[in-house]
Amino acid sequence: MPGYAVSEGTQEGLPTRVLSAAASELEAAFAPGAGMIGCSLRHRGEELLGQRGGLAKYAESGSSMGIPLLHPWANRLDGLRYSAGGRTVELDPDAMPLRLDPNGLPIHGLATASPHWEVTAHEAGEDRARLAARLDWSAHDDLLAGFPFPHVLSVEVRLSGRTLTIETELRETGGAPVPVSFGYHPYVCLPGVPRAQWEVALPLRRRALLDERGIPTGDAEPFNELAAPLSERTYDDLFVELCHPPEFMLRGGGRCLEMRFEQGYPLAQVYAPAGEDYICFEPMTAPTNALVTGDRLQLVAPSEEYIARFSISVYDA
């Protein structure tokens, strides 16, 4: 039996590419035609990603699940106008693929379920399975209208041993700086294990104070809940200072999921709402609302690139 493979598949009728590792009994599926979302991560046949409304609903309405990419901003913006990188932008829900939260704020960027991704490589060898795809932002007027900074976004996914790695590159292509404010929203879970039995480790030092809409106020406070049962605790919090190395953990029922922010993600959002059997450790390149405030917002210089990488490892525990 080959150690690694990349194959074509379907999930809820949508085409996927499936990476598999026989020795570790891991299988990861991505849907390039629906935003290059990570739509499944299975260990010994059990699903480790929160499916929520499912892949078809995500493709149709943007209702998130799995491991979606949030670009060109993660979380939300404080209104339909921002100024960054020397440009002022007015966002129009009727002219671009924009979603609004219950407070009417733009949420999760413009690339949600984008059909414009192109697969550029898929291969399996003795030590890994690999899938790569790209999105040429400037080739699509509806995307460029909401984020007028030409660039190419590339995602490379690697499955090796017990670890799934997702690396994202933003390369400037228009001769002007590009703001970097993307992130991911991984929904992870422990199938068959009651939430009350989940143990979590949070490598976090400082939590941002948020207003009632989830927008940072500019202040922060110490955070000391580093390792404890999740139980009834809930989170929807932005963390502006992480421990090093930033290694999150979810453990229970003889299985451990470890998420590492390996490069380019200095901040995190943690999301664990009441009554739901998932928790999200969200890697972020910039704080919520950074396109509006400029807080810790990085710019990619002409002809340069920004590379960010995180990984999820699955162990017996």
C-alpha positions as CSV (number, residue, x, y, z in Angstrom):
1,M,0.0,0.0,0.0
2,P,1.4,3.4,-0.9
3,G,2.2,5.6,2.1
4,Y,0.6,8.7,0.7
5,A,-2.0,9.6,-2.0
6,V,-3.9,12.5,-3.5
7,S,-7.2,11.6,-5.1
8,E,-10.3,13.3,-6.5
9,G,-13.4,13.0,-4.4
10,T,-16.8,14.6,-3.6
11,Q,-18.4,16.0,-0.5
12,E,-22.1,16.9,-0.6
13,G,-21.9,16.8,-4.4
14,L,-19.0,19.2,-4.6
15,P,-15.5,18.2,-6.1
16,T,-12.7,17.8,-3.6
17,R,-9.1,16.8,-3.5
18,V,-8.3,14.2,-0.8
19,L,-4.8,13.8,0.8
20,S,-4.3,10.6,2.7
21,A,-1.6,9.1,4.9
22,A,-2.0,5.3,5.3
23,A,0.4,4.9,8.3
24,S,-1.2,7.6,10.5
25,E,-4.7,6.9,9.2
26,L,-5.3,10.5,8.4
27,E,-7.3,11.9,5.5
28,A,-7.8,15.6,4.6
29,A,-10.1,17.0,2.0
30,F,-10.1,20.4,0.4
31,A,-12.6,22.0,-2.0
32,P,-10.7,24.3,-4.4
33,G,-13.9,25.4,-6.1
34,A,-15.4,26.6,-2.8
35,G,-12.7,28.9,-1.5
36,M,-10.0,26.2,-1.2
37,I,-11.7,25.4,2.1
38,G,-10.5,22.4,4.2
39,C,-13.8,20.6,4.4
40,S,-12.8,17.4,6.2
41,L,-10.0,16.0,8.4
42,R,-10.6,12.3,9.3
43,H,-8.6,10.2,11.7
44,R,-9.4,6.4,11.5
45,G,-12.6,7.4,9.7
46,E,-13.8,9.9,12.4
47,E,-14.4,13.5,11.5
48,L,-12.3,16.1,13.4
49,L,-13.6,19.2,11.8
50,G,-16.9,20.8,12.8
51,Q,-19.3,20.5,9.8
52,R,-22.0,22.8,11.0
53,G,-24.3,23.5,8.0
54,G,-22.0,21.5,5.7
55,L,-20.0,22.2,2.6
56,A,-22.9,22.9,0.2
57,K,-24.3,25.5,2.5
58,Y,-20.9,27.1,2.8
59,A,-20.5,27.2,-1.0
60,E,-24.0,28.7,-1.3
61,S,-24.2,31.2,1.6
62,G,-20.8,31.4,3.2
63,S,-22.0,29.8,6.5
64,S,-18.6,28.7,7.8
65,M,-17.4,25.2,8.6
66,G,-14.2,23.1,8.4
67,I,-11.1,25.3,7.8
68,P,-12.1,28.4,5.8
69,L,-9.7,31.1,4.7
70,L,-10.7,34.6,5.8
71,H,-9.2,37.1,3.3
72,P,-8.5,40.0,2.9
73,W,-9.6,40.5,6.5
74,A,-10.2,38.1,9.3
75,N,-13.1,38.6,11.7
76,R,-15.0,41.9,11.1
77,L,-14.5,45.5,10.1
78,D,-16.1,48.5,11.9
79,G,-18.2,49.7,9.0
80,L,-18.3,49.7,5.2
81,R,-15.3,52.0,4.8
82,Y,-11.6,51.6,5.4
83,S,-8.4,53.3,4.5
84,A,-5.2,51.3,4.2
85,G,-2.1,51.1,2.0
86,G,-2.8,54.6,0.7
87,R,-6.3,53.9,-0.5
88,T,-9.8,54.5,0.8
89,V,-12.3,51.9,0.0
90,E,-16.1,51.9,0.2
91,L,-17.6,48.4,0.5
92,D,-20.8,47.7,-1.3
93,P,-22.7,44.4,-0.5
94,D,-24.5,44.7,-3.9
95,A,-21.3,44.9,-6.0
96,M,-18.9,42.5,-4.3
97,P,-19.1,39.1,-2.4
98,L,-19.5,40.7,1.0
99,R,-21.2,39.2,4.0
100,L,-22.5,41.2,7.0
101,D,-22.8,40.0,10.6
102,P,-26.0,40.7,12.7
103,N,-24.7,44.2,13.5
104,G,-24.3,45.0,9.8
105,L,-20.5,44.8,9.9
106,P,-18.5,43.2,7.1
107,I,-17.3,39.8,8.2
108,H,-14.7,37.2,7.1
109,G,-13.4,39.1,4.0
110,L,-14.3,38.6,0.4
111,A,-12.8,35.3,-0.6
112,T,-15.5,33.1,1.1
113,A,-16.3,30.1,-1.1
114,S,-14.6,31.8,-4.1
115,P,-14.9,29.7,-7.2
116,H,-11.8,31.3,-8.7
117,W,-9.1,29.1,-7.2
118,E,-6.9,27.1,-9.7
119,V,-5.2,23.9,-8.6
120,T,-1.5,24.2,-9.6
121,A,0.0,21.0,-8.2
122,H,-1.1,17.7,-6.6
123,E,1.4,15.0,-5.9
124,A,2.2,12.2,-3.5
125,G,5.6,10.8,-2.6
126,E,7.3,8.6,0.0
127,D,7.2,11.3,2.7
128,R,4.1,13.4,2.0
129,A,1.0,14.3,0.0
130,R,0.8,17.8,-1.4
131,L,-1.9,20.0,-2.9
132,A,-1.4,23.6,-4.1
133,A,-3.8,26.2,-5.5
134,R,-3.7,29.9,-6.4
135,L,-6.1,32.8,-6.7
136,D,-5.2,35.8,-8.9
137,W,-7.0,38.6,-7.1
138,S,-6.6,41.2,-9.8
139,A,-8.2,39.0,-12.4
140,H,-11.6,39.4,-10.8
141,D,-13.3,42.8,-10.7
142,D,-15.7,42.0,-7.9
143,L,-12.8,41.1,-5.6
144,L,-10.6,44.0,-6.7
145,A,-13.5,46.4,-6.0
146,G,-13.5,45.6,-2.3
147,F,-9.8,45.2,-1.9
148,P,-8.0,47.2,-4.7
149,F,-4.5,45.8,-4.1
150,P,-3.4,43.4,-6.9
151,H,-1.8,40.3,-5.6
152,V,-1.7,36.5,-6.0
153,L,-2.8,34.3,-3.1
154,S,-1.3,30.8,-3.0
155,V,-2.2,28.0,-0.6
156,E,-0.1,24.8,-0.3
157,V,-1.4,21.9,1.8
158,R,0.9,19.1,3.0
159,L,0.0,15.9,4.8
160,S,3.1,14.2,6.3
161,G,3.0,11.7,9.1
162,R,0.5,12.8,11.7
163,T,0.5,16.5,10.6
164,L,-1.5,18.6,8.2
165,T,0.2,21.8,7.3
166,I,-1.4,24.8,5.6
167,E,0.9,27.5,4.1
168,T,-0.4,30.7,2.6
169,E,1.6,33.1,0.5
170,L,0.4,36.6,-0.5
171,R,2.6,38.0,-3.4
172,E,2.2,41.6,-4.5
173,T,1.8,41.9,-8.3
174,G,0.6,45.5,-8.9
175,G,3.6,47.7,-7.9
176,A,2.0,49.0,-4.7
177,P,2.0,47.8,-1.1
178,V,-0.6,45.2,-0.1
179,P,-2.1,45.2,3.5
180,V,-1.9,41.8,5.2
181,S,-4.9,41.0,7.4
182,F,-6.0,37.4,6.5
183,G,-6.6,34.5,8.8
184,Y,-8.2,31.1,9.1
185,H,-11.2,29.8,11.1
186,P,-10.6,26.1,11.9
187,Y,-13.4,24.3,13.6
188,V,-11.9,21.3,15.5
189,C,-13.8,18.7,17.6
190,L,-13.4,15.4,19.3
191,P,-16.1,13.0,17.9
192,G,-17.9,10.9,20.5
193,V,-16.4,12.8,23.5
194,P,-18.7,15.0,25.5
195,R,-17.6,18.7,25.6
196,A,-17.4,18.5,29.4
197,Q,-14.5,16.0,29.0
198,W,-12.5,18.2,26.6
199,E,-9.1,19.5,27.8
200,V,-7.7,22.6,26.2
201,A,-4.4,24.3,26.3
202,L,-4.3,28.0,25.3
203,P,-0.8,29.5,24.8
204,L,-2.1,33.1,25.4
205,R,-0.9,36.0,27.5
206,R,-3.1,39.0,26.7
207,R,-6.8,39.4,25.7
208,A,-8.1,42.4,23.8
209,L,-11.1,44.2,25.3
210,L,-13.9,44.3,22.8
211,D,-17.0,46.4,22.5
212,E,-20.5,44.9,22.2
213,R,-20.0,44.3,18.4
214,G,-16.7,42.4,18.9
215,I,-14.5,45.4,17.8
216,P,-11.3,46.0,19.8
217,T,-11.4,49.0,22.0
218,G,-7.6,49.4,22.0
219,D,-7.1,48.1,25.6
220,A,-6.1,44.6,26.7
221,E,-5.9,42.5,29.9
222,P,-3.8,39.6,31.1
223,F,-5.0,36.1,30.4
224,N,-4.1,33.2,32.7
225,E,-6.3,30.2,31.7
226,L,-3.5,28.3,30.0
227,A,-4.7,24.7,30.5
228,A,-8.0,23.5,31.9
229,P,-11.2,21.5,30.9
230,L,-13.4,23.4,28.5
231,S,-16.5,22.3,30.3
232,E,-19.1,25.2,30.2
233,R,-16.6,27.9,29.4
234,T,-17.2,29.9,26.3
235,Y,-15.0,32.1,24.1
236,D,-15.3,34.7,21.4
237,D,-12.1,36.5,22.1
238,L,-9.1,38.2,20.4
239,F,-5.7,37.6,21.9
240,V,-3.0,40.1,21.1
241,E,-0.1,38.4,22.8
242,L,0.7,34.7,22.5
243,C,3.1,32.4,24.4
244,H,6.0,31.0,22.4
245,P,5.9,28.7,20.7
246,P,2.1,29.1,20.2
247,E,0.9,25.5,20.5
248,F,-2.9,25.0,21.1
249,M,-4.2,21.7,22.3
250,L,-7.5,19.9,22.4
251,R,-7.5,16.5,24.1
252,G,-10.0,13.8,25.2
253,G,-11.2,10.3,24.6
254,G,-7.7,9.0,23.9
255,R,-7.0,11.5,21.1
256,C,-5.0,14.8,21.0
257,L,-5.2,17.6,18.4
258,E,-2.3,20.0,18.5
259,M,-2.4,23.2,16.5
260,R,0.8,25.2,16.0
261,F,1.1,28.7,14.6
262,E,4.5,28.2,12.9
263,Q,5.1,31.4,11.0
264,G,3.4,34.7,10.3
265,Y,0.5,34.5,12.7
266,P,1.2,36.8,15.7
267,L,-2.5,36.9,17.0
268,A,-5.3,34.5,17.6
269,Q,-9.1,34.5,18.0
270,V,-10.6,31.7,20.1
271,Y,-14.2,30.8,19.5
272,A,-16.1,28.3,21.5
273,P,-19.8,29.2,21.8
274,A,-22.2,27.7,24.3
275,G,-23.9,24.5,23.3
276,E,-21.6,23.7,20.4
277,D,-19.3,20.7,20.1
278,Y,-16.3,22.5,18.5
279,I,-13.6,25.0,19.4
280,C,-11.8,27.3,17.0
281,F,-8.1,28.3,17.4
282,E,-7.9,31.0,14.7
283,P,-4.5,32.1,13.3
284,M,-4.6,35.8,12.4
285,T,-2.0,38.0,10.7
286,A,-3.4,41.2,12.1
287,P,-6.0,42.2,14.7
288,T,-9.7,42.5,14.1
289,N,-10.5,45.8,12.3
290,A,-6.8,46.4,11.4
291,L,-7.8,47.7,7.9
292,V,-9.7,50.5,9.6
293,T,-7.3,51.3,12.5
294,G,-3.9,50.3,11.0
295,D,-3.1,48.6,14.3
296,R,-0.2,46.2,13.7
297,L,-1.1,46.1,10.0
298,Q,1.8,44.9,7.9
299,L,2.3,45.8,4.2
300,V,3.8,43.6,1.5
301,A,6.2,45.7,-0.6
302,P,6.2,45.6,-4.4
303,S,7.3,42.3,-5.8
304,E,7.6,40.9,-2.3
305,E,5.6,38.2,-0.5
306,Y,4.2,37.4,3.0
307,I,4.2,33.7,4.0
308,A,2.2,32.4,6.9
309,R,1.9,28.8,8.1
310,F,0.1,26.7,10.7
311,S,-0.3,23.0,11.3
312,I,-2.7,20.5,13.0
313,S,-1.2,17.3,14.3
314,V,-3.2,14.3,15.6
315,Y,-1.9,11.9,18.2
316,D,-3.1,9.1,20.5
317,A,-3.2,10.3,24.0
